Amino acid sequence: KPKNKKSRYLSTTPKADAQPSTEAIVELTSPADFETLVIAASQRAAPVGGPVLLDLYADWCEPCKVLTPKLEKLVLAAKGALRLAKVNVDKLPQIAQALQVTSLPTVMLVHKGKLVDSFQGVLPDAELAKFVNRASELAGGSNTPARAMEAAATALESGDVAGATAAYAELSALPEHAAAANAGLALCALKDGDLALAQDLIATLHKKFPEAIGTDALVRKAVSKVELAAAAGNGTRPAAALEQMLKEDPSSHEVRYELAQSLMASDETERAVDELLTILKKEKTWNDGAARKLLLQIFDSLGFSHEITKKGRRRLANIMLI
């Protein structure tokens, strides 16, 4: 059964250049790995760091072969709230001796550089799940990464570009969040007025995470926003001049389309949507569906839950059904 031991530091503070792994499951291959993969990782906040479960095992240990896969499954289900560090005691006897391991398997929970709990043997599934859940709760639970992404987005929306950039940069080290975090960095660059950097980050997304372009909402939003910003910077005429031209010729879809682009450049998104919907009411297939394509791109840039998106999609659906 789990044994609560008196908290104690397992090592001194890690060196400044120690780089903890951000993988959910790691295998220690040298005594030095203990500093970075266990101590340093446990001293960083989740989801980049977080509590570390230390699984001490041996290849000849049959109970270990039962326990380790269960631990791996539970740690992966925690979605970044904690890490599993595996130690083969035959290959790294120094670590086993330092931790005074007397039987296998032994599992230790390390949090903020301290040993806070442990157990030996194979626990029943329900007890094992409770043990891992308690470890996860030390970092705030299995939704910690999602909360961290939300906090970064909130910082950006509130105008804290530096804070959002730092948060997204840290989250980009997590393989499961790298695409979305890089998308967040592109949005930060755009907010900071650095279109060139934003475009570079989007190019990286296309190269490294092509599958995320069509599946991740934040990635789609970043791609669309940057593309819209680039298009807006390609010499659209002032909205006032275009509006005057429409008064003279209200049927000009070309002028109305350019007006929508000009309005987007000045952050008048709702008005831009209105102009594009006006084109669609009159001619759905104009210019190979250019108005609809731009409209959908705007919706992607806003996000599915934005009020303009929801209202605009309803209006678009009604127009396309007529």
Residue pairs with C-beta under 8 A, 6 or more apart in sequence:
1 119
1 123
1 127
2 117
2 118
2 119
2 123
2 127
2 131
3 117
3 118
3 119
4 116
4 117
5 115
5 116
5 117
5 118
7 114
7 115
7 116
8 114
8 115
9 113
9 114
10 34
10 38
10 39
10 99
10 110
10 113
10 114
10 115
11 34
11 35
11 39
11 113
13 43
13 113
14 35
14 36
14 39
14 40
14 43
15 35
18 35
18 36
18 40
19 36
19 40
20 36
20 37
20 40
20 41
20 44
20 48
20 49
21 36
21 37
21 41
21 83
22 48
22 173
22 174
22 175
23 83
23 175
24 75
24 76
24 78
24 80
24 83
24 84
25 72
25 75
25 76
25 83
25 84
25 86
26 33
26 37
26 83
26 84
26 85
26 86
27 85
27 86
27 88
28 34
28 37
28 38
28 85
28 86
28 87
28 88
28 92
28 95
29 91
30 92
31 92
31 94
31 95
34 95
37 52
37 83
37 85
38 52
38 54
38 85
38 110
39 110
39 113
40 49
41 49
41 50
41 52
41 83
41 85
42 49
42 50
42 51
42 52
42 83
42 110
42 111
42 112
42 113
42 114
43 49
43 112
43 113
44 50
45 139
46 80
46 81
46 82
46 139
46 140
46 144
46 145
46 148
47 79
47 80
47 81
47 139
47 144
47 145
47 148
47 171
47 174
47 177
48 170
48 171
48 173
48 174
49 83
50 80
50 81
50 82
50 83
50 138
50 139
50 144
51 81
51 82
51 83
51 109
51 110
51 111
51 135
51 136
51 138
51 139
52 82
52 83
52 84
52 85
52 109
52 110
52 111
53 71
53 75
53 82
53 83
53 84
53 85
53 107
53 108
53 109
53 110
53 132
53 135
54 85
54 87
54 99
54 107
54 108
54 109
54 110
55 67
55 68
55 71
55 84
55 85
55 86
55 87
55 105
55 107
56 87
56 89
56 95
56 96
56 99
56 101
56 104
56 105
56 106
56 107
56 108
57 64
57 67
57 68
57 86
57 87
57 88
57 89
57 104
57 105
58 64
58 88
58 89
58 90
58 104
59 88
59 90
60 90
61 104
61 105
63 104
63 105
63 121
63 122
64 104
64 105
66 122
67 105
67 107
67 122
67 128
68 86
68 105
70 125
70 128
71 84
71 107
71 128
71 132
72 84
74 128
74 129
74 132
75 82
75 83
75 84
75 132
77 142
78 132
78 136
78 142
79 142
79 143
79 144
79 145
79 146
79 176
80 142
80 144
80 145
80 174
80 176
80 177
81 136
81 139
81 140
81 141
81 142
81 143
81 144
81 145
82 132
82 135
82 136
82 138
82 139
87 95
87 96
89 95
89 96
89 101
89 104
99 106
99 108
102 120
103 120
103 121
104 120
105 120
105 121
105 122
106 118
106 119
106 120
107 118
107 119
107 120
107 131
108 115
108 117
108 118
109 115
109 116
109 117
109 118
109 131
109 135
110 116
111 135
111 138
116 138
117 131
117 134
117 135
119 131
122 128
123 131
136 142
140 147
145 171
145 174
145 176
145 177
148 167
148 171
149 171
149 177
149 180
149 181
149 184
149 218
151 167
152 163
152 164
152 167
152 168
152 171
152 181
152 184
153 164
153 184
153 218
155 163
155 164
155 167
156 164
156 184
156 187
156 188
156 191
161 188
161 191
161 192
164 184
164 188
164 191
165 185
165 188
165 192
167 184
168 181
168 182
168 184
168 185
168 188
169 181
169 185
171 177
171 180
171 181
171 184
172 178
172 181
172 182
172 185
174 181
178 208
178 209
179 205
179 208
179 209
179 212
179 216
179 219
180 212
180 216
180 218
180 219
182 201
182 204
182 205
182 208
182 209
183 201
183 205
183 212
183 216
183 218
183 219
183 221
183 222
183 223
184 218
184 222
185 201
186 197
186 198
186 201
186 202
186 205
186 222
186 225
186 226
187 198
187 221
187 222
187 225
189 195
189 197
189 198
189 201
190 198
190 225
190 226
190 229
195 226
195 229
195 230
195 233
198 222
198 226
198 229
199 226
199 230
201 222
201 226
202 222
202 223
202 226
202 227
205 212
205 213
205 219
205 222
205 223
206 213
209 219
212 219
213 219
213 220
213 223
214 220
217 303
217 304
220 300
221 300
221 301
221 302
221 303
223 300
224 297
224 298
224 300
224 301
225 301
227 297
228 264
228 297
228 298
228 301
229 265
231 261
231 264
232 261
232 262
232 264
232 265
233 265
236 258
236 261
236 262
236 265
237 258
237 262
238 262
239 259
239 262
239 263
239 266
239 268
242 255
242 258
242 259
242 262
243 259
245 252
245 255
246 252
246 255
246 256
246 259
249 255
251 282
253 279
253 282
253 283
253 286
253 287
253 291
254 287
256 275
256 276
256 278
256 279
257 275
257 276
257 279
257 287
257 290
257 291
257 294
259 272
259 275
260 272
260 273
260 275
260 276
260 291
260 294
261 272
261 294
263 269
263 271
263 272
263 275
264 272
264 298
269 298
269 302
269 308
270 308
272 298
273 295
273 298
273 308
273 312
276 291
276 292
276 294
276 295
276 298
277 295
277 312
277 315
277 316
277 319
279 286
279 291
280 286
280 291
280 292
280 295
280 316
280 319
280 320
281 319
284 292
284 319
284 320
292 316
295 312
295 316
298 312
299 306
299 309
299 312
299 313
302 308
302 309
303 309
304 310
